[in-house]
Amino acid sequence: MRGAIAQGSALFVAAVLAAVLFANAPASAQALPGQALAFDRSKGNCLTCHDIKGGDSPGNLGPPLSDMKARFPDRKELAAIVFDETKRNPQTVMPPFGRNLILTDGEIEAIVDFLYTR
């Protein structure tokens, strides 16, 4: 329980810090925290397999991540895919980012928030 509270507090502090840092930046320089995670080759790594608007050197192994809000109106479904796509598709090559502790629940939610803007 204590770990979950500390993790939640850390995510809150990170969100506040990001808001303060980007508050005075021009709109083109502002990025959602989930975008940084999705484009980070050492963390979310979404660009390795997916084409995402605004990303550099995207892969084409997975489907393009566009129109996500229309494709996944239930955001829990999209979060579950990022958490562990093997539950829905045992043959997938997509890593189970949540199950393997590559991304936290908060990071997955941030990525879903970002993908909903695409």
Secondary structure, DSSP 8 states (H G I E B T S, - for coil): -HHHHHHHHHHHHHHHHHHHHHTTS-GGG---HHHHHHH-TTTT-GGGT---TT-SS--SSS----SHHHH-SSHHHHHHHHHHGGGT-TT--S--TTTTTSS-HHHHHHHHHHHTT-
